[in-house]
Amino acid sequence: MAAAPERPLAVDFEALSYISSLVEAFQAFDSDNDGLVTAPELRGLLASLGLAKSEAEARDMLARADADRDGRLSVEEFLDVMNAGELGLGALGAVLQSALPTLEAAGGALVGADELARALGALGSASAEDCAAIVECLDGDGDGAITIEEFRLMADLL
């Protein structure tokens, strides 16, 4: 049986890099690694992104964006306040979700372009070049791979 033809994936890689950098910044300022940031953490996070806010402005921003009213922002709430949902990457999220079962079944801790290409190639979802670009966008430390946990998080967030 012939392999499914590879289709180019319509992805704004600049937008994907932007979202990835927002998630990395969020994680860096989540001092207790609970997946939530407080108003002081949000203020530092925004300052790191070049968006200096006063303490009162950070508290106000948190209050407006805190959908579940727990006094802290989740990464999803933070991406909402940063308008990341308007970047149109939902289709990519679905494609990445479709690759998860294959990647998890392979049992590796890291996902590189080759692994992603094998997982998505079997589904006919993306070219090898697309897969390399996706991994490059999500690879915060430049080692050519991302952890399966980071991959799962980005698939869920998009």
C-alpha positions as CSV (number, residue, x, y, z in Angstrom):
1,M,0.0,0.0,0.0
2,A,1.4,3.4,-1.0
3,A,2.0,6.0,1.7
4,A,-0.4,8.8,2.0
5,P,0.8,11.9,0.1
6,E,2.3,14.6,2.2
7,R,0.3,17.8,2.3
8,P,1.8,21.1,3.2
9,L,0.6,22.2,6.6
10,A,-0.7,25.8,6.5
11,V,1.0,27.1,9.7
12,D,2.2,30.6,10.6
13,F,5.5,29.5,12.1
14,E,6.1,33.0,13.5
15,A,2.8,32.8,15.4
16,L,3.8,29.3,16.7
17,S,7.2,30.7,17.9
18,Y,5.4,33.6,19.6
19,I,3.1,31.2,21.5
20,S,6.0,28.9,22.4
21,S,7.9,31.9,23.8
22,L,4.9,33.0,25.8
23,V,4.6,29.5,27.3
24,E,8.3,29.4,28.1
25,A,8.1,32.8,29.8
26,F,5.1,31.7,31.8
27,Q,6.9,28.6,33.0
28,A,10.0,30.6,34.0
29,F,7.9,32.9,36.2
30,D,5.7,30.2,37.7
31,S,8.1,30.0,40.7
32,D,6.4,27.1,42.4
33,N,5.8,25.1,39.2
34,D,2.1,24.7,40.0
35,G,1.0,25.9,36.5
36,L,-0.4,29.2,37.9
37,V,1.0,32.7,38.3
38,T,0.1,35.2,41.0
39,A,-0.1,39.0,40.4
40,P,3.6,39.6,41.4
41,E,4.7,36.7,39.1
42,L,2.5,38.1,36.3
43,R,4.1,41.5,36.7
44,G,7.6,40.0,36.3
45,L,6.4,37.9,33.4
46,L,5.0,40.9,31.6
47,A,8.2,42.9,32.3
48,S,10.2,40.1,30.8
49,L,8.1,40.5,27.6
50,G,8.7,44.3,27.6
51,L,5.3,45.1,29.0
52,A,6.1,47.0,32.2
53,K,3.0,47.2,34.5
54,S,2.6,48.6,37.9
55,E,1.5,46.3,40.7
56,A,-2.0,47.7,40.5
57,E,-2.1,47.2,36.7
58,A,-0.9,43.6,37.1
59,R,-3.6,42.9,39.7
60,D,-6.3,44.4,37.5
61,M,-5.1,42.4,34.5
62,L,-5.2,39.2,36.5
63,A,-8.7,40.0,37.9
64,R,-10.0,40.5,34.4
65,A,-8.4,37.5,32.9
66,D,-8.9,35.1,35.8
67,A,-11.8,33.1,34.3
68,D,-12.1,30.6,37.2
69,R,-11.7,33.4,39.8
70,D,-9.0,31.6,41.8
71,G,-6.8,34.7,42.1
72,R,-4.1,33.2,39.8
73,L,-3.7,32.8,36.0
74,S,-3.3,29.4,34.3
75,V,-1.2,29.3,31.2
76,E,-4.5,29.0,29.2
77,E,-5.8,32.2,30.8
78,F,-2.5,33.9,30.2
79,L,-2.5,33.0,26.5
80,D,-6.1,34.3,26.3
81,V,-5.1,37.7,27.8
82,M,-2.2,37.8,25.3
83,N,-4.7,37.2,22.5
84,A,-2.9,34.0,21.4
85,G,-6.2,32.4,20.4
86,E,-6.5,35.0,17.6
87,L,-3.5,33.6,15.8
88,G,-5.4,30.8,14.1
89,L,-3.3,27.8,15.2
90,G,-6.3,25.6,16.2
91,A,-5.9,23.4,13.2
92,L,-2.2,22.8,14.1
93,G,-3.3,21.8,17.6
94,A,-5.6,19.2,16.1
95,V,-2.7,17.8,13.9
96,L,-0.4,17.7,16.9
97,Q,-3.1,15.9,19.0
98,S,-3.4,13.3,16.2
99,A,0.4,12.6,16.5
100,L,0.3,12.1,20.3
101,P,-0.8,8.4,20.4
102,T,1.9,7.4,18.0
103,L,4.6,9.4,19.8
104,E,3.5,8.1,23.2
105,A,3.4,4.5,22.0
106,A,7.0,4.9,20.8
107,G,7.9,5.5,24.4
108,G,10.6,8.2,23.8
109,A,11.1,11.1,26.1
110,L,12.1,13.5,23.3
111,V,10.4,14.4,20.1
112,G,12.6,15.4,17.2
113,A,11.7,16.3,13.6
114,D,12.2,12.7,12.5
115,E,9.9,11.3,15.1
116,L,7.2,13.9,14.4
117,A,7.5,13.3,10.6
118,R,7.0,9.5,11.1
119,A,4.0,10.1,13.3
120,L,2.4,12.7,11.1
121,G,3.6,11.1,7.8
122,A,1.6,8.0,8.6
123,L,-1.5,10.3,8.9
124,G,-0.6,12.2,5.7
125,S,-0.8,15.4,7.8
126,A,2.6,17.1,7.3
127,S,5.8,17.1,5.3
128,A,9.2,16.5,6.7
129,E,10.0,20.2,6.3
130,D,6.8,21.2,8.2
131,C,7.8,18.8,11.0
132,A,11.3,20.2,11.2
133,A,9.9,23.8,11.3
134,I,7.4,22.8,14.1
135,V,10.1,21.3,16.3
136,E,12.4,24.3,15.7
137,C,9.6,26.6,16.8
138,L,8.9,24.7,20.0
139,D,12.6,23.9,20.8
140,G,13.4,26.4,23.5
141,D,16.9,25.2,24.2
142,G,18.0,24.6,20.6
143,D,18.9,20.9,21.0
144,G,16.7,19.8,18.1
145,A,14.0,18.1,20.2
146,I,11.3,18.8,22.7
147,T,10.1,16.6,25.6
148,I,6.9,14.6,25.1
149,E,5.5,16.7,28.0
150,E,6.2,20.0,26.2
151,F,4.7,18.5,23.0
152,R,1.6,17.4,24.8
153,L,1.2,20.9,26.5
154,M,1.6,22.7,23.2
155,A,-0.9,20.4,21.4
156,D,-3.4,21.0,24.2
157,L,-2.9,24.8,24.2
158,L,-3.2,25.4,20.5
